[in-house]
Amino acid sequence: MFKKSIIILLCLASLCLMCACGGSEPSSTVRSDVPASDISAAVEAAISSEGLIQVDESYILGRMQIDTAKCSDYVVKITSIGTAIDEYGIFRAADEASAKEVTEQVKAYFERYLASWMDEYRPEEKPKLQAAEVHTEGVYVFYTIMGEADADAALAALNSLIK
Amino acid sequence: MNRKSFCALSLRSIFVIICVICLALSAACSTRGQVAPPPGSASDETPEPSAPAAAVTEEPVVEPTPELSPEPTTELPPEPTPARAEFILDNIVFLGDSTTYGLGYYDIVDDMQVWTPKSGTLTLDMWNYSTIVYPETGEELLLTDILGRKQPDYLCITLGVNGVSFMNEDYFKQVYTELVKAVQELSPDTVIILNSIYPVTDGYEAKGNGINNTKISAANGWVKSVADTCGVHFLNSAPNIMNASGDLPD
């Protein structure tokens, strides 16, 4: 009986270990040397959003309130087409701790954007904002405000380069 | 999009605004001579008979009279007349948000004089990122590209209401200054007028999207500051359409 219990306990422990191994990959497997501009190019090749324009630092600091000093490089693009709100951003933070801070700043940006949304304009675009996503992979922080299919394609493009 | 809902202003309010803009410009011409007619214009060659600014229109005159800040340059003062005011109005291009879009939508001014995005609105810090419908061709172009094609005699800018909910003073002034300087660089002969942001109704404030008359009033001070810094006009038209509570009447 005692032997049987030991075997069962060992089996359970093994099972737990296996499950733990099946979780998210450790961030050390994520590259950190891919320039944001390369990722941006891959993302744009994968999505259907049109008229994307790169914004300058004052926009990122002023409107988005993201601390660019925590990033080694970044690209944020928004659509110039007034009837759409598509945008995405890729930030390569200095380290993983900085990436977490930038991630929180992006989330705060989403909240402010939604709070100031005016329903009388472009109501059909609001779901994109409500479904906005931010992903953190190693030192990279990546966000999208776009349709679901484009957001999925953009994320796949990111992962293809950094994993 | 509900096209009727794009503008918080009533048709009458917009009409009154246009009247006060014309009055202000006309009055400014008579007292300071700062709004120079385009070269070769009829009003350059044939002085119109003199008339008090208050008599240039039969529309209801609203109080107080809008104040147009002086322009740094001085020229011969043309006389304020209805014809003069009409001439100026016909040569103003209006750049702005939904309140400007309404000028064309309600046929207050010719569509050719309205520069707004296709969406019907424009946020201040998007001026260099959001395309504007170039009325001459219907193309959607960035403002800088449009100014490369056309340099208006007068450009009346009404922007900022969509930004007051999230822009602080420094960011607001920085972006607005960049806009004015870009216009000055690309269209140096254009007379630039920074119009004040119009108030919103009490009901609009209740929407809770961060746009309210307290913020608008503060932002109008920022607009004036930008005008002073850049040496362009500030047109304080907002007081002319607000009620005693400082709201736009319903």
Chai-1 contact restraints between the chains, C-beta under 6 A:
chainA,res_idxA,chainB,res_idxB,connection_type,confidence,min_distance_angstrom,max_distance_angstrom,comment,restraint_id
A,I53,B,Y129,contact,1.0,0.0,6.0,A-B,restraint_1
A,G62,B,Y171,contact,1.0,0.0,6.0,A-B,restraint_2
A,R63,B,D125,contact,1.0,0.0,6.0,A-B,restraint_3
A,I78,B,Y129,contact,1.0,0.0,6.0,A-B,restraint_4
A,S80,B,Y129,contact,1.0,0.0,6.0,A-B,restraint_5
A,S80,B,S130,contact,1.0,0.0,6.0,A-B,restraint_6
A,S80,B,T131,contact,1.0,0.0,6.0,A-B,restraint_7
A,G82,B,P117,contact,1.0,0.0,6.0,A-B,restraint_8
A,G82,B,K118,contact,1.0,0.0,6.0,A-B,restraint_9
A,G82,B,S119,contact,1.0,0.0,6.0,A-B,restraint_10
A,G82,B,S130,contact,1.0,0.0,6.0,A-B,restraint_11
A,T83,B,K118,contact,1.0,0.0,6.0,A-B,restraint_12
A,T83,B,S119,contact,1.0,0.0,6.0,A-B,restraint_13
A,R112,B,F166,contact,1.0,0.0,6.0,A-B,restraint_14
A,S116,B,S165,contact,1.0,0.0,6.0,A-B,restraint_15
A,S116,B,F166,contact,1.0,0.0,6.0,A-B,restraint_16
A,S116,B,N209,contact,1.0,0.0,6.0,A-B,restraint_17
A,S116,B,G210,contact,1.0,0.0,6.0,A-B,restraint_18
A,M118,B,N209,contact,1.0,0.0,6.0,A-B,restraint_19
A,E120,B,S5,contact,1.0,0.0,6.0,A-B,restraint_20
A,Y121,B,T121,contact,1.0,0.0,6.0,A-B,restraint_21
A,R122,B,S119,contact,1.0,0.0,6.0,A-B,restraint_22
